């Protein structure tokens, strides 16, 4: 199968992408059911990409209900060897301001309700000390530097950040937000996990561009006299739209660089090489066949 770069994001990002390239919609079924939405295959600036709306068209899945396994499996099935994901976050760090972009390097997983492995019928232990592919992150950061050098990128891009992934769907209490800051975390969000872990199990190189929309609730918002909660929400949505535009500019530059490096074997592409601890002869043949796409080359 010909390789592609996967892009995971929201419906706003999809609209912007489709405005720049013609796409072919593909319906994919997986052993884990349907993904959140049909995959859009397109040629973007000469690079074959596959776009998937994480929460479905119209944002119909809350973070706990996103079919993460089906999403990642579906992208693998159409040839994705790399995934550039984006997602909104709250900032826990004064230096990370609304509308900034963050190339996340670490994660603290606080989720409890989500299936976090493809391999329920075997003992498979992937290495996960660096949850986001260092090589892919490097490429994204180089792309950001290129944009700045050409005067095309005015967004602040942070080269690292620790992301607390909470279950949600409610946002943090102030006490929780302060606790997360005391841990040294920089960002709070709801979707990085198990997305990154499943990508590693699927031997897909994965990087996350986080879009800061607000300072979570640890920092009191200085409201204008008479400002309503609706006005505050509108402000946050405005930050999200601006950050999405910044992320699209960065993604446009990054896909070209990733594609130029497509002959490389990224470390993530061999994640299962030593990870299957079960005696392969004792794994249920039906389970083996069911996940042939993911681990078949190791049998």
N, C-alpha and C positions, 0 to 999 in steps of 0.2 A: 504494500500500500504506500502511495506517495505521502511524504511527510507534510505536516501542516503545523501552524502555530495556533494554539487555542487561545481565545480571549473570553474571559468571564466577566460580566459586568451587569449593569442595570439596563432597563429599557431605554433610558435617555442616551446611553452610550451606543446602543444598537441603532437608534435613529440617526445619530451622527455618522456612524460607520456606513449605513446604507445610503446616506446622502453622498458619500464619496465613492461608493463601489456597488456594482450590481451583485446581488446575492442569490444563491439557490437554496431554498429551504428543504431540509432533509429530515424526515421523521425516523427516529432511531428507537428500537426496542432493546432492552438489556436484561440480563438475568435479575436485575434489581428494579425492574419496571421501567416506565417511561421517564426520561429526564424532565426537568422543569419546563422546558420548551423545546420546540424543534430547533435543530442546529442550522445556522445560516452559514453556508460555504461561500466564500468570495475570494476574489483576487484583489488585494489591497496594496496599491502602490507596487505591483509586480510580485507580491508575496502571497502565497496561498494561506488563508486563515479560516478558522472556524469559530463563529461567535455563538455563545450560549448565554441567555438571560438567566442568571442564577435563581431569581425568585419567580420565574415564569413571566409570560407576557402580561402586563398589567400589575405586576408585583403581587401575585396571588398567594405565594407561599411565605409564611413567616419564617424567621431564621431556624427554628427548631423543626419545621416541616419541609424544608428544602430537601429534595431527594439527592443528597450529595453523592451517594454511590452511583446512582444512575447517571448523574451529570458527568462525573469523571470518566466512568466506563464509556459513555457515549462519545466523549471527546477522543478517548483512546481508540475507539472503533473506527473513527473517520481519519485516523492517521496522526493525531496530535502527539508530538514528542516534547513540546514545550507549552506551558500555559502562562500567560500573563493575565493575572486577575486584578480586578479593582474592587474597592469597597469603601463605603463611608465609615468614618470612625469619629469618636470624640477624643479630644486631646487631654492627656493627663500631665502634660509638660508645658510650662509657660512659654518655652522657646518654640513650640510647634503651634502655629497660629492657624485659625480657620482659613481655608483655601490652600494651605500648604499640602505638598505631597510627601509621602514617606515610603521609602523602599524598605519594607519591614524585614528584620533579620531574626527576631526571636518571638516566641509566643508562649503564653501561659494559658493552659486549657482549663476552663472552669465549666465546660459543658457536661451534662449528665444524661441527656435524653436521646443522643444521636448514635446511630450505628457508625463506628469509627474504623472498621476494617472490612475488606472484601472477603477475608479468609476465615469464615466462621467454622470451617470443617478441617482446619489444620493449624499448626503452630507456626506462624510466620511473623518474624520480628525484624522489621526494618530499622536501620540506623537512622536516628532522628535528632541527633545533637544540634545539627543545623537544619531547622525545619523548612527553610526556604533556600533553594539552590544557590550556593555562593557564586557559581559561574554566571548564572542567568542574572542574578542581582548585579554583578559587576557590569554586565552588558547594559542593563537598564541605567545604571549610574553613569556609564560612559556616554550613553545617549543623552542624558540630561546635561552633561558637561558640553556636549556638542551643540545642543540648542542654545545654551548660554553663550558659548563662543561665537555663534552666528547671530546673536542678538534676537533669537526667535523664542526664547523662553524666559518669561518674567516671573514664573512661579518659583517659590522657594522649595527645593527638593532636599529632604533629609535622607542621608545615606543609610540610616539604620533607625530602629525603633522597636521596643518590646510591646507586643500587642496582647492585651488580656482579652480572651474570647469568653464572653459570658453567655449564659443560656438565653436570657430574654424571655419573651419579647418586651417586657417592661424595661425601661432604662434603670440605671443604678440609683440607689439611694445615695445621699450625700456621704453617709458613713462608709459605704462601699467604695465610693469614688476616692475618698481620702485614704482608705486602706490600700487601694490599688496604687496610689501615688507613693505610699510608704514602702511598697515593694520595689520601687524603682521603675515601674511600668510607665510607658509613654503614651499608650493608646488603649482605647476600649472599643470593642466591636463585638459582633455576634456571628460572623460567618467564616472566619479564617480556618476554624476547625469544625469538622474533620477534613475540610477541603484539602488543606496542605498535606495531611497525613495520607489521605487516599491517593493523591497524586504521586506521592513517594512510592506507595505500594504498586501503583500502576506503571512505575518507572518513567514517569513524566517529570521533566524539569519544571519547577513551579516557582514563580515569584509573585509577590503581592505589592501592588501600588495602593497605599491607603490614602484616602481623601479626607482631610480633616475638615469638619463642618462646624465644630463648636468646642468649648472647653469642658464638656461633660457637665456635671453639676457641682464639682468641687470649688469652682471659681464663681462667685456670685456675679450674675449678669447685671451690668449697669444699665438699667432701663431708662429710656427717655420718659419725662413726665407724661403720664396718661398712656404709656405703651401697654398694649394688651398682650395676653399670651399668644394670640393669633399673629400679632406683629412680630413677636420673637420667633415663632415658627417660620414665618415668611423669611426672616433674616437668615435662619439656618438653611432653608431651602435655597435661598440665593447663594449662600456659600457653597452648597453642594453643586449647583449648576456651574458656578465659576470653577470649582475644583475639577468637575467633569471635563470642562473645556481644556483645562491644563493637562489632565491625564490623557486626553485624546491626543494632544500634541506630542506628549512623551511617548505614548504607545506607537504613534506613527513613525517616530524615529527609531524606537526600539525594535520593531518587527523587522526593519531592514537590517539592523545589526545582527539580530538573532539568525536571520536567514543566511547572512554571510558566513555564520559560524556553524551551519547545519551539518558539515562533515565531521565536526567534533563529536566525541562521545562524552557527554556530560556525566559526572558521577551518578546522578539520579537515574540515568539510563541503565544502570547495572544494580539497582537497589535490591533486587531479589536474589542476586547471585549467591549470597551466603545466608539469606534470611529465612529460607525454608528449613525449619528444624525438624519437622516431622519426617519419619521414614517414608520416602515417596511411594514405596511399594504398598504401604498401608493406608494411603489416602484413598478414600472412596473414589473409584473410577468415574462415577457420575459427577462428583464434585470437581474432579480434575478436568473433565471435559467441559463442565459448565463455565469454568474460568480459564479455558484454554488461551484466550486472548491475552490474559495477564501473565500466566506462568508457564505456558506450554513449552517454551523453549528450554526450560530447565528439567524436563522429564525425558 
